[in-house]
């Protein structure tokens, strides 16, 4: 019986690896300039100064951004993996001669099993910056390999995937592994100072939060040698892989609003516009296609939030994240605070801006659970807008 249980676990691991091979790193042909040979001189994965040795999975815009943040925090990038060799090479060119970038040619992986080969190296942590739909399966593989995880948001594109991510996160905590979900807004000194001011009562009781979000325009489509590789390489163009478009930025806004108003109670969809509806999208998740815009009203215990998201190259006019209270208002992104007569309020108590900002690599369990809740709220908001319905945050079917 024990043999059968072990065999079942091994088969489960193989099935997860098979899924990743088929979905995340499909590639055809040889990878010039990217090798798979393991390094021989394997050093300790965590040095005496607490520096993480990190492998980056997904060498696009987000992976490059997270790698730079990690190096700024004193960590070291030692391995790369991506669906295509040209993405790895572009990453190397983009990172330049950074002091903490030490990726030898033998630690640059591309191909069917690129992620597995990276996990087999002595990295102690991985940055996961591929398509959001792949995040739940990838974190399970990272858990099996006993790696710390730095995950790009969102953490999933539907509630089923988010439950899968949360189960892996809880297992990682029990095993002493650390997971982080960096949030750009929480790393902003202006936002940190604004949050401190709001908590101190400068604008009185919070009544309303309005957020205007400019979605990233779709990047140019880059055809590849096969249809599946093209789909993976251009995942922003695929509703199933991206979740429709708005989840990353909605995640950040819900993360901020939780610090101000707690968890949302209800999310009411106002409107949405679809720019594309690929075949089979509604069968895989509630995003019926790529979104062009959406609007939702969010009810909290003591206030409301209105969120507007639009995919455009033009910036919104006015404050992008405005908190209105009984005594005044605060533009979180700029740190500007005004009274009810719209006169600027100067904060007399000095707020240490740099120290007030949250580290982009907060590895605490509380930070991870907050990110899971923010992704859940973003998914519910997208679904509410697409279907024009009301979503209750803690309804059993949404938990």
Protein Blocks (a to p, Z undefined) as FASTA:
>chain_A
ZZmmmmmmmmmmmmmmmmmmmmmmgcedjdehiafbdcfbdcdfbdfkopacdddehjaf
klmmmmmmmmmnopacfbdcdfbfklmmmmmmmnmpafklccdfklcccdjklmmmmmmp
ccfbdcdfbdfklmmmmmmmmmmnopacdddddfbfbfklmmmmmmmmmmmmmnopacdd
ddfklmpmklmmmmmmmmnomnopafbdcddddddddddddddfbfklmmmmmmmlpmkl
nooopmmmmmmmmmmmmmmnopafbdcdfbdcdfbdcehklmmmmcfbdcfbdcdddddf
kbccdddddddfbdcedjfbdcddfkbccdfknopacdfkopacddfbdcdfklmpccfk
lcbfklmmmmmmmmmmmmmmmmmmmnopacdfklmklZZ
